[in-house]
């Protein structure tokens, strides 16, 4: 029983209604589509009443049936394309030679034509195809950085390095992987975040320039995530030698202390740490964990937070990171 109210045309007043499921038949362009939908029934006169949420639900079901019948790309795939290739909806439309709002309409649920659906499905399935479009039509983009960012994402999906081997975040990620045992992608993300934070706290500068994002499972460096995401929940296996990686003395000392005092915890435990820390909370941690969100965590927020941590726990050198790690573990898990 739904206790919400809607205006009943028969009763001529707002009444409570009950939501019932039933199979619907919809005629469109000479074709019939059958799907399980919902109907709102007035509790007083037993006639159907209009409820916008239910109407939208039925429309979505109808669109899904249409997609299946005509082999139209799913809405889920469409929603993933901008994230997959690190490109906005409007730039993607421009890249494809469509109207500026065309892809945005499809992103909001409108059905693409069969021709546009085929293009989008091939883009979703084949990064190489997308990269060819990007290279051919890059002049249609208004920003060079948009092109470069999207190209890096496509190259990563094709097995190339989104980050150059010499980039500092990539070097530190490799160093962590060489020095830690059984490190998963989740743990790697959190350790990179702690290296960035504690390096700033002790050295008053950031160890790498890449920005972090607040995802459901804590802070994430998206470029590194895409590089190693195929490992999913498994440890990342690499054969590089940590001694060959070019890190300064201060970078090694601080990273080694993060490894010693934080890599001993699993990725899920480190996730728990980050969920009560200011940077993640300020960027989007107030949203329910069932809701996906990806918001930028400003480097300044990370720097300020870990500087405050250093002062609060009177840390004199990087080995004192253990004080913070033990405190966080007791606070959350004991």
C-alpha positions in Angstrom: 0.0 0.0 0.0 1.4 3.4 -1.0 0.3 6.2 1.4 1.3 8.9 -1.0 -1.5 10.9 -2.7 -2.3 11.8 -6.3 -5.1 13.7 -7.9 -7.9 11.4 -9.0 -9.8 12.7 -12.1 -12.9 10.6 -11.1 -13.0 11.7 -7.4 -11.9 15.2 -8.3 -9.5 15.4 -5.3 -6.2 14.1 -4.0 -6.5 10.5 -2.8 -4.3 7.7 -1.6 -3.4 5.0 -4.1 -2.2 1.5 -4.3 0.6 0.5 -6.8 -0.1 -2.8 -8.7 2.1 -4.6 -11.2 0.6 -5.8 -14.5 1.6 -6.6 -18.0 1.3 -3.8 -20.4 1.1 -3.6 -24.2 2.3 -0.5 -25.9 1.9 0.3 -29.6 4.6 2.3 -31.3 5.3 2.8 -35.0 3.1 -0.2 -35.9 4.8 -2.6 -33.4 3.6 -4.0 -30.1 5.8 -4.2 -27.0 4.8 -6.2 -23.9 6.4 -5.7 -20.5 5.7 -5.8 -16.8 4.8 -2.3 -15.7 3.0 -0.6 -12.8 -0.3 1.1 -12.3 -1.6 3.4 -9.6 -5.1 2.6 -8.5 -7.2 5.1 -6.5 -8.1 3.6 -3.1 -11.6 5.3 -3.1 -13.0 4.7 -6.6 -10.6 2.0 -7.9 -9.8 4.0 -11.1 -6.3 4.6 -12.4 -4.6 7.8 -11.3 -1.6 9.5 -12.9 1.7 9.4 -10.9 4.7 10.8 -12.7 7.2 8.4 -11.0 5.2 5.4 -12.2 4.8 6.9 -15.7 8.6 7.4 -15.9 9.1 3.8 -14.6 6.8 2.4 -17.3 8.5 4.6 -20.0 11.9 3.2 -19.0 10.5 -0.4 -19.2 9.1 0.4 -22.7 12.5 1.8 -23.8 14.3 -1.3 -22.5 12.0 -3.5 -24.5 12.5 -1.4 -27.6 16.3 -1.6 -27.1 16.2 -5.4 -26.8 13.9 -5.9 -29.8 15.9 -3.7 -32.1 19.3 -4.4 -30.7 19.8 -0.8 -29.5 22.7 -0.1 -27.1 21.7 -0.3 -23.5 21.4 2.8 -21.3 24.0 1.2 -18.9 26.6 1.1 -21.8 25.8 4.6 -22.8 26.3 5.9 -19.2 29.7 4.2 -19.1 31.2 5.6 -22.3 32.1 9.1 -20.9 33.8 7.6 -17.9 35.5 4.9 -19.8 37.1 7.4 -22.2 37.4 10.4 -19.8 35.4 12.7 -22.0 32.4 14.9 -21.4 29.0 14.4 -23.0 29.2 17.6 -25.1 32.8 17.0 -26.3 31.8 13.5 -27.3 28.9 14.8 -29.4 31.3 17.2 -31.1 33.9 14.5 -31.7 31.2 12.3 -33.4 30.0 15.2 -35.6 26.6 15.3 -33.9 24.6 18.2 -32.4 26.1 19.3 -29.1 23.2 17.9 -27.1 22.7 14.7 -29.0 24.7 12.4 -26.7 23.4 14.2 -23.7 19.8 13.2 -24.7 20.9 9.6 -25.1 22.6 9.8 -21.7 19.3 11.0 -20.2 17.5 8.0 -21.6 16.3 9.0 -25.1 16.6 6.2 -27.7 19.3 6.6 -30.2 18.7 5.9 -33.9 19.8 2.5 -35.2 22.8 4.1 -36.9 23.9 6.1 -33.9 23.4 3.1 -31.7 25.7 1.0 -33.8 28.4 3.7 -33.5 28.0 4.0 -29.8 28.1 0.2 -29.3 31.2 -0.1 -31.3 32.8 2.7 -29.3 31.9 1.0 -26.1 33.2 -2.4 -27.3 36.3 -1.3 -29.1 38.8 1.3 -27.7 40.8 1.1 -30.9 37.8 2.2 -32.9 37.2 5.1 -30.5 40.9 6.1 -30.7 40.7 6.2 -34.5 37.7 8.6 -34.2 39.5 10.7 -31.7 42.6 11.0 -33.8 40.6 11.8 -37.0 38.3 14.4 -35.4 40.4 15.9 -32.6 40.2 19.3 -34.3 36.5 19.4 -33.5 37.3 19.5 -29.8 37.5 22.9 -28.2 40.3 21.9 -25.8 43.6 20.2 -26.4 43.6 18.9 -22.8 40.3 17.1 -23.5 41.9 15.3 -26.4 45.0 14.4 -24.5 43.1 13.1 -21.5 40.7 11.0 -23.6 43.6 9.6 -25.7 45.4 8.5 -22.5 42.2 6.7 -21.3 41.8 4.9 -24.6 45.5 3.9 -24.7 45.2 2.5 -21.2 42.2 0.4 -22.3 44.3 -0.9 -25.2 47.1 -2.0 -22.8 49.3 1.0 -23.1 50.5 3.2 -20.3 48.2 6.1 -19.5 51.0 7.5 -17.5 54.5 7.6 -18.8 56.9 5.3 -17.0 58.8 8.3 -15.7 55.7 10.0 -14.1 56.2 10.3 -10.4 52.8 8.7 -9.4 53.6 5.7 -11.7 57.1 5.3 -10.2 55.7 5.4 -6.7 52.9 2.9 -7.6 55.5 0.5 -9.0 57.7 1.0 -5.9 54.7 0.1 -3.7 54.0 -3.0 -5.8 57.6 -4.1 -5.6 58.0 -3.6 -1.9 54.6 -4.8 -0.7 53.3 -8.4 -0.8 49.8 -9.3 -2.0 48.8 -5.7 -2.8 45.4 -5.3 -4.5 44.2 -2.4 -6.6 42.1 -1.2 -3.7 45.1 -1.2 -1.3 47.3 0.4 -3.9 45.0 3.4 -4.3 44.9 4.0 -0.6 48.6 3.7 -0.1 49.2 6.3 -2.9 46.8 8.6 -1.1 48.7 8.2 2.1 52.1 8.7 0.4 50.7 12.0 -1.1 49.3 13.1 2.3 52.3 12.3 4.5 54.8 13.6 2.0 53.1 16.9 2.0 52.9 16.9 5.8 56.7 16.4 6.2 58.0 18.1 3.1 55.5 20.8 2.5 55.1 19.9 -1.2 53.2 17.3 -3.2 55.0 14.2 -4.4 52.9 14.0 -7.5 50.6 16.3 -9.4 47.7 14.0 -10.2 44.4 14.8 -8.5 42.5 12.3 -6.5 38.8 11.5 -6.7 36.3 10.4 -4.0 34.8 7.1 -5.0 32.5 4.9 -3.0 35.5 2.8 -1.8 37.6 5.8 -0.9 40.2 8.0 -2.6 41.1 6.9 -6.1 43.7 8.1 -8.7 41.7 7.3 -11.8 44.7 6.9 -14.2 46.4 4.3 -11.9 43.0 2.6 -11.4 42.5 2.0 -15.1 46.1 0.8 -15.4 45.6 -2.1 -12.9 41.8 -2.6 -12.8 41.9 -6.0 -14.5 43.3 -7.5 -11.3 40.0 -6.5 -9.5 40.2 -8.2 -6.1 43.4 -10.1 -6.7 47.0 -9.1 -5.8 48.9 -7.2 -8.6 51.8 -9.2 -9.9 54.8 -7.4 -11.4 58.4 -8.3 -12.0 60.1 -4.9 -11.7 63.0 -4.3 -9.4 62.4 -1.5 -6.8 66.1 -0.6 -6.9 65.8 0.5 -10.5 63.1 3.1 -9.7 64.2 6.7 -9.5 63.0 8.1 -6.1 64.7 10.7 -4.0 65.9 9.9 -0.5 62.9 11.8 1.1 60.5 10.0 -1.3 61.9 6.6 -0.3 61.9 7.3 3.4 58.3 8.5 3.5 57.0 5.8 1.1 58.8 3.1 3.1 57.2 4.4 6.3 53.8 4.3 4.7 54.5 0.7 3.5 55.7 -0.3 7.0 52.8 1.2 8.9 49.9 1.1 6.5 50.4 -1.7 4.0 50.1 -4.2 6.8 46.3 -3.5 6.6 44.1 -4.8 3.9 42.6 -2.6 1.3 39.2 -2.8 3.0 40.6 -1.7 6.3 42.4 1.2 4.6 39.1 2.0 2.9 37.6 2.2 6.4 40.3 4.7 7.5 39.7 7.0 4.5 35.9 7.0 5.1 36.3 8.9 8.4 39.0 11.3 7.1 38.2 14.8 6.1 39.3 14.7 2.4 37.0 11.9 1.4 34.1 13.1 3.5 34.4 16.7 2.2 34.3 15.6 -1.4 31.2 13.4 -1.2 31.3 11.1 1.8 28.0 12.4 3.0 26.3 10.6 0.1 24.8 7.1 0.8 27.3 4.3 0.0 24.7 2.8 -2.3 25.0 5.8 -4.6 27.9 6.1 -7.0 29.8 9.4 -6.9 33.1 10.5 -8.2 34.2 14.0 -7.1 37.6 15.6 -7.2 39.5 15.8 -3.9 41.6 18.9 -4.0 45.3 18.4 -3.3 45.1 21.2 -0.8 42.5 19.4 1.2 44.8 16.4 1.5 47.8 18.5 2.3 46.0 20.5 5.0 44.5 17.4 6.6 47.7 15.5 6.9 49.6 18.6 8.1 47.0 18.8 10.9 47.5 15.1 11.6 51.3 15.6 11.9 50.8 18.4 14.3 48.1 16.7 16.4 50.2 13.5 16.9 53.5 15.5 17.3 55.1 13.6 14.5 58.8 14.5 14.3 59.8 12.1 11.5 58.1 9.7 9.0 58.4 6.7 11.4 55.8 8.4 13.6 53.2 7.5 11.0 52.7 4.3 13.1 51.0 6.4 15.8 48.3 7.5 13.4 47.8 4.1 11.8 47.4 2.4 15.2 45.0 5.1 16.4 42.9 4.8 13.2 42.7 1.0 13.5 41.6 1.2 17.2 39.1 3.9 16.4 37.3 2.0 13.7 37.8 -1.7 14.3 38.2 -2.2 18.1 
